[in-house]
Amino acid sequence: MTYHYAVETDRLTRRFGSFVAVDEVSLQVMNGEVFGFLGPNGSGKTTTIRMFCGLLMPSSGSGHVLGLDIARDQEAIRHRIGYMSQKFSLYGDLTARENLTFYADVYGTPRAERAARINELLAAAGLHAHDNLLTANLPGGWRQRLALACAIVHRPQVLFLDEPTSGVDPEARREFWDLIYELAASGVTVFVTTHFMDEAEHCNRIGLMYGGRLVALDTPMALKQRELDGAVLEVEGTPQELARRTLLAQPGVREVAPHGARLHVIVDDASRRAPELVAALAAAHVEELHIEAIDPSLEDVFVAVVNRQPGRSDAHVSI
């Protein structure tokens, strides 16, 4: 079968009654690409992936995975893709090897290849020495790698990962992404949803989802250059809420968003505005002041893009 894109949609929409969960999403994902879907909970990421996997029917629009229609060819699609859901779909009362054996059977992995493939995946996931432990007793990072191994036991051409690293520690996340890069290098297309900005930075391209709509799509670098209208200043000061209100009232300030104990402030001109903002904050009796220009992050881009959407009334939004 000839197809131009691993995943392609045209105005793909899913409604639940009067609620529009996915609103006319159009995108193309190239073969061998690591494509990130970035957005907060409830933005439509999981619903979109479930339509790709044949678990939900579209309400309107169209979508294709490996050239197959997601509304008509669900069974054929399932044999060619891997899917790792937000919640681990492993059986806790089975060992790591038994889980892999079960999924190899479900996906129809040829029996002649099964033993070698399972051993290969256990080694790749670093679980060969622990293959007889019950899955329920494995640490979270190991369960995560096992879930990935189960999703690719049949050598899928496209892998859908839905918030795969939620609830695991940073080291386990890094190790998991090493496995993703290895898969992509072997030619597998990886479509991953996340709300972790640092993970999205490592995708070839990312789509920003908000309110069921795809509000921006490009490489991380291109999004920063195109979507962020201005420079970013990082501001520390106490109390933070007083600092935020003061900054929002200053000329040249376009966005103010909290980033932990700091504020990220998008301004039209960093060198001109920084001294003005320091003076305004000092006059407002904001203490422990520190301000510096920084490189923009994807979170800065996301906040700026979302706050430009029609109907936004919040002073700021964060992911």
N, C-alpha and C positions, 0 to 999 in steps of 0.2 A: 504494500500500500504506500502510495506517495503522499507526503504531507510536508508542508513548509515549516510548521511549528509543532513543538511537543504539546503545547496547550494553547488554545485560541478561543476567545469568546467574542460575541458581538451582542451588546446590550443585554447581557445575561441578567435575569431578574428572578427573585424569589420572594413571594408574598406569603404571609401567614395571616389570613383574614385581611384586615385593613392595614396591617403592619408590613412595611416593605423592608425586609432584612437585607436584601441585595438589590441595588437600584441601578440597572442598566450598566453593568460593568463590561467594558471592552478592553481586552489585552491580548498580547501574544508573548509566549515564552519560547525561547529558542532551545534547540536540542543541546544538551550538555550544560545548560545554564544553571546557576544557583540563583533562584528568583525568590526574593523575600516579600512577604505580605506583612506590612507593618501597620499596627493600629491598636487602639485600646480594646478592652473587652466590649463586646456588643457592636463592633463596627462592621460585622458581616464576613469576617475572615473564615471562620469555621463553616458557616453555611455555604460559602463559595466552594470550599474544598470538598464538602460533602456532596455537592452537585457534581464536581469533577469525578468523584469516586463512585457515582451511581447510587448514592445513599439517599439523595433527595432529587426530585424532579424539578426542573426549572418551571417557573410560572410563565415566563416569556423570554424571548431572546434565544440565543443558541450558544453552544459550546462544543468543542472537539478536543479530545485527548488522543494524541498519536493518530490523528485523522479520523477517529471514531466519534460518532455523535453521542453526546452524554445523555440524550433523551431516548435514544433507540438502541444503543450498543453497549448497555451497562455490563453485560456478562463478558463480552469480549474485552472491554476496558479493564475489568477487574483482574483478568489473567495477565495483563501487561504492566500493571502498576503495583506499587507498594504503598501502604498507608499506615501511618503511626498516629494514633489519636492523642488528644490531650491527656486522657487517662490511660494508664498502662492496661493493655488488653491481654496481659499474661495471666497464666493460671498459677496462683501462689502455692498450690499443693503439688505442683509438678517441678521437677528439677529443670535447670537451664537446658540440658540436653533434651529432656522430654518435651519442653515447650517448643524447641526448634523442630523436633521430630513431628510434633502435632501440626505445626504450621507448614512444614514441608509437605505433609500429606494433604492438608487443606488446599494448598496452592498447586498440587499435582506435580511436585518435583519428581522426576523419574527416579525409581528405586535404585537403579544402577549408579546414580550420581549422589544419592541422598547422604550416605555416610561421609563421603569425602567433603561434600558441601557443608555439612554440619560441623565437621572438624575445622574446616577453613574459617567459618564464621566465629566459632568459639575462640579460635586463636586470634582473629582480628579484633574481637571484642575484649581480649584479655581475660577470658573466662575458662580457658581450657583446664586450668588447675582447680576450678570450682564448678565443673559441669554437673556434679552430682549433688550440689546443695539445692535445697528447696528454694524456689524463686522468692517466696515470702521472706526468706532470711537473708537475701542479698541486699547490700547497701543500695541507696537510691540511684547512684551513678551507674552501678553495675546493671540494675534492672533496666535502666534507660538504654544502655548499650545492647542488652539482650533483646529489648523490644525492637530496636533498630535491626538487629540481626534477623529477627523473625519476619520483619517487613520486607527484607531483601533476600530471603532464602531462595526464592524462585527467580532471581536475577531480573528484576523489573527494569523497564526502560525509563519509567518516570516514578519518582518517589515523592509522596506527599507527606509532609511532617507538620502536624498541627500543634504548635506551642510545645515542641519536644523537650525543651530544657527547663520548663517551669518546675520550681520546687527542688532543684538540685544546686549544689554548691558551684562556685565559679570554676574551680579546677575541673570538675566533672563536665561543665559546659564546654570548656576549652577542648577537652579530650573528645567530646561528642562532635564538635565542629571539625576536628582533625579527620574523623571518620567521614563526615559529609564531604570534605574536600577530596578525599581519596575516591569516593564514589563518583563525584563530578569529573575527576580526572580520568576515570575509566569510561566516561561517556554517558553516565546516568544523569538525567535531568532532575534537579531537586527543587521542589516548590515548598517553601517553608514559611509558616506563619510565626510571628514573634511580636512581643512588645518590648524586647530588650534592644535598645538602640545600638549597643556595641556589636550585637550579632548582625543587625541589619547592615552595619558598615562593611561586613565581609561578604555580602551578596554581590553578584555581578550587577543586578538591577533590583530596585525595590519599587513596590506599589504602595502608596499611602492610602489607607482605607479610613473613612470616617462617615458615620451615619449611613452605612450601607453603600456608599459611593466611593469610587476610585478617584481621589482628589489630586493625585500627582503620580507620575511614573517616570523613572529614569535611573541612571547610575547614582550612587550616593554623592559623588563629586559634582555631577551635573545639577542635581537637585539643590545642593548648597549654593552653587553659582547662580542658578536661575531663579529659584523660588525665594531666596532670602534677600529682601530689598533693604540692604544696609549692612552695618558692621555690628559685632557683638561685644558688649562690655560685660564683664563679670563683676558684680558688686556685692560686697559684704558690709553689713551694718546692722545694728540693733537699736530699737526693735525692728524686725524685718517688715512687718506690715506697714509701719510708718514709712520706712524706706520705699516700699512698693508704691504706696499712694503718692508720695512726693515725686518719685520718678515719673509716674504716669502723667503728672501735671506739667512736666517740663517740655519745652519746645524741642523738636527733633527726635523725640522718643516715640518709637513705633510699636514696640511690644515690650512687656515686662512679664517674666514667668519665673516662678521659684524653681530652683534646682538644689534641693536639700537646704543647706544653711546659707546658700548664695542665691542671688538673683541674676538672671541673664536678661540683659537689656539690649534690644535692637535699636540702633540709632542711625541717623542719616550720615553722620561723620564722626568717627570715634575720636580723632585727635582734637576736633573742635569741641565736642560735647562733653568729653570726660572732665575737663576742669569746671565746666558749668554745672555738671551734676554733683561734683564734690562740693561746690559752694552751696548748692541748693539743699543738699542733704545735711551739711553742717548747720545751715541756717534753721533747718527743721529739727535740730538737736538729735539727729541720728548719730550714734556713737560707734566706736571701733570700726571706722570706715576704711575700706580698701577697695580700689577699683582698678581694673586692668583690661586691656583689649585681649580677646582670645579668638581662636579659630572657631567657626560655627560648628555645631553638632547637628546630627539629624533631628534631635529633639527640638532644637531651635527652628529648624526647617518645618517640622511637623506643627509646632505651635503657630508659626507664621501662616502656613497654608490653611490650617483649620480656622483660624481667626478671620480669614478672608472669606469664608464660606457664607452664603446668604443665610440670614436668620440667626447668626451668632450674636448673642448679646452679652456673653461673659467677658470679663476683663481679660481673662487669660484661660488657657486650657493646657493641661499637661497629660502625658500618657502614663 
